Amino acid sequence: MKVFITGASGFIGSAVTKELIAHGHTVVGQGRSDSSGDKIKANGAEFIKAEPAADLELVARVAAEADATIHCAFDNSFTDFAKACADDQAVINAVGAVYEGTGKTLLMCSGALIIAGIEGADEDTSVTPEHVKSIIRAGSEIAALAWAERGVNVGVMRLPPMVHHPRLMTHGFITLILSAHKKAGYAAVIEGDETTWSAANVLDVAVLFRLALEKTKGGMHWHPVADNAVKISDIAKVAATKLDIPLKTIKPEDAVAHFGFLGPFLQRGGYVTNAKTIERAGWTITQPGLLEELERGSYFDMV
């Protein structure tokens, strides 16, 4: 299968590229710069230089020439999140338009936190326009699944907030959390907080992308979650030991001062199920969990 991957030089895109090529697929990878292109080509893929939302005609043409598209590109700088979400939907719609009625597959990246606060939510839970009012990225799921009604196989990959790997990652939410503790000189636990976030090793995530590429029919949600519920307080406890700093309790209103923009998000987590994903994809989780990696000392050399 010939697969077009946007954001192919990124943390997840790189892992997915290598996983697909290792299993006999051909990959055309989009990157924004020549340095990204060098990485994409080193991973064994063909390189297309483009700014996805600005070069929609090129994106649509390359997608049309492929058997499937995996859309990983997203501006995670949080400098203009509304624009990032609008750009995301523009790319989804450009690919959907050329895949309409073809039965080709579009996998797009979403986030597990989008549905984490919904009672009993699982892979059969769809977001609604009401969700967009509080979590604007939910609009990308709605945009993508609209194409499933028009002859496109759409897979929504609800990534956990902490996708990790001790050697391959260079940044991410787990490093931001650990950096906040190190910078403050103490590891903070938010008072009365039992919030959990989900996590997964990027190599396990890449395997699920490959399986979802083969198994997505109509419109489906996939949960690439290995650790269903990692307590944020447990991360703080390990950080206190590994960084040799005190463990302190802070009030909820002080979370932003300690964690920055992550403060509010760290108080709105929740258990994320993966049972239907494992059953439907035949997915096997083989990599170490996040807390296991932290206990080994992984990620602390990145902060």
N, C-alpha and C positions, 0 to 999 in steps of 0.2 A: 504494500500500500504506500502511496506517495502522500506524505503528511506535511502540511504547512503549519509552522509553529511561530506565533508572534511572541516576542520577548524571549527568543531562543537562547540568548546569552545570559539570561538571569539565573538565579539560584534554582528555581523550579524548572524553568525552560531548558536549562543545560542538562539537568538530570533526566528529564523526559526525553530529550533528544538522544542521549546516549542509550537509554533503555530501549527506545524504538529501533534505533540502528542495530543494536545488539540482537534484536529479534527479527531482523530481515526487512524492516521498513526503510523507505527512503525519506529523508527529511529536507525540507527547504525552510531555513530559519531566518526570521526577520530580526534585524538589529538596527540601532539608531546611529552607530558610529563604526568607523573602520576597526577600532580596537574590539568592538563587539563582534564584528565580522571575523576577526582573527580567531576569536574564541569559538565561534560557531563552526568555522571551517576545521579547527583543530578537533572538534567533537565529531567530525565526519559528515557534516551537513553542507548543503549548498547555502550560500549567503545572499540575502536580499536586503539592501540598505533602504530603510524607510522610516518615517515618523508616522506610525499607524493612523492616527486620526487626521493627520494633515495630508496623507497620501492614500486616501481611500480607494481611488481608482486602481492604483498599483496593488493594494491589498486585495481588492476584489478579483483582479486579474490572476494573481498568484493563487488565491484560494480556489478559483474556478478550475485552474489547471491541476489541482491536487484532488485526491480522493477524500480527504478530510482536513479539517482545520482544528488546531488546538490554540486557543487564544489565552496566552499567559501575560501579555504585555499590559502593564498598569502603572500609572504614576503613583508610587508609594511615598512621595516626598511630603504629602499632607500640606503642601503650600496652598493648594486650591483644590480641595477634595471634590467639590461640586463639579468643577471642570473635568477632573480626572474621571468621574463617573459618567459624565456626558460623553467624553471621548471614548470610554469603554463601550457604551451603548452604540456609538456611531460605528465602531469596528464590527460589533456583533451584527448590526443591521446590514452593513455592507456585505459581510460574508453570507448572512441569511438570504439576502436578495439573490445571490448567484447560485445558492444551493436550493432555492425553492423548487419543490416538485422533483428533486433529483434523488432523494433518499440518502444523500451524503451526510456525513457526521460533523457536527460542530460541538466541541467541548469548550466550555468557558469557565473561568475561575471566579468563584464567589467566596464567601466566608462563612464558617460555621457559626460565628457569633450572631449572624443575621437571624437565625432561628433558635438560638440557645435559650432565649427567655420565653419561648412559647411552650406552654404546658403540653407534655406528651409528644413534642415534635420529633419527627424522624424523617427518613428519606422520602416518604410520601407526602410530606408537608410542603405546600407551596406558599410563597409569600404573596401578599396582596398589596394593592396601592396604599392601603393604610400603613403598611410597614415602611414604605418609602418616606413617609412623613418624618419618621424618627431615624431610619437608617437608609440613606439615599442610595447606597450601593445595591439595595434590594431591587432597584429599578432595572439593573442589568439582568437579573434572573428573569424578571417579567418580560423584558425585551427578547431574551433568548428563547424562552419557552413559547412565545408567540409564533416563532418560526416552526415549532414542532407541529403546529396545526396547519402548516403549509408545506408539508412534505420534507422537512429536514429532521434528521435524527439529532436531538439536542441533549447533551449531557451537562448538567450543572455540577461542577466540582466545588463543593463547599469545604474549602481548605481550613484546617485548624489555625488559630492565630499563632501557634508556635510550631512552625515547620523548621526542622533543625538538622544539623549534621556536624560532628566535631571537627571535620577537616574542610568540608566544602563550603560552609556558610561563612560569610564575612560580616553579616549584619542581620538584624531581625528583632522581633519583640523580646525574645529571651535575653539578647545582649543588651537591649535598652533597659530592661528590668534590672539586670545585674549591674549595669553601669550606674543606674540611679542609686542603688545601694552603696556602691563603692564611692561615688562622688559625695554622698551624704555622710559617709563614715559610719553608717549603721544600716542594718537591714530592717526595713519597716514592714510591720504587719498592720493592716488597717483594722481598727477596733471593731469587734463583732463580726468580722468578715470571714465567711467560709466560701468565698468565690472560687470557682474552678474554671480553668481554661483547658481546651483540648490541645493535643500535640501529636506530631508524627515525624519520624525520620524521613528526610526527603527521598531516600532510596525506596522506602515502602510506598511513598506517595507516587513516585514515578511508575512503579509497577501497576498501581491502580489506574493511572492514566492510560497505560497500554491496554489493560483489560477493559476499561470503559470504552475505549476506542472501538474495540471489537464487539462489545455487548450492548451498547446504547441503542435503544429502539424507541422511536417516538420522542417523548420528553421524559427524562429521568434525572433524579438528583442522586449524586454520589457523595459519600462522606469519607474522605481520605484521612480518617482519624484512627490513630493507634492507641493513644492514651485518651480515654474518654473524659477524664476529669482529674486534672492536676491542680491541687490547691495552690493558689498564689502564696499562701502563708507557708506552705512546705518549701517552696522555692526560696523564700526569705530565710528559713531556718538553715537550709544547706548553704546559702550564701554567707550567712553569719559565720558558719564554721570554716568554710573554705577561704573566705577573705579575712578571717580573724578580726571581725568587727562585732559590736554589740547587736543584739536583737531587741528592737524597740517597737512598742505599739503606738500608732499614730491615729488621730481622729479622721473620720472620712473627709472632712472639709480640708484636711492637710494633704490629701492624696496627690493633688495636682502639684503642690509645691515640691513633693518628693519625686513623683514619677513623671511630671510634665504632662503632655497631652494624653498619656496612657492612663492617668489617674481615674477619670470617669469610666473608661472601658474595663479597668481592672475590678470594678464593682458591679459589672453587669454580665458576668459569665454564665456558666451553667453546663450541666452534663450534656454531651452530644453523643447520640447513639451511632454505632456503625454496624449493627447486626444485619440489617438488610443489605448493606453494601457488601459485606463479607459473603453472605449467602448468594446474592445475585451475580457477583463477579467471580466468586471462587478465589477471593483475595486472601493471601496468607501474610501475616505480619511477621517479619523475621529480624528486624533491627532492634537495638536496645531502646528502652523508653527514655523519656526526658529526665526524670529524676535519677534513673540509673546512670545516665551520662553525667549529670551534675555531681553525683556522689563520687564518680571517677575523677572529677576535677575538670571535665570538659567545659568549654566556653568561658572559663574564668580568665584565660589568657587573652581573650578578645576584648576585655573591658579595662 
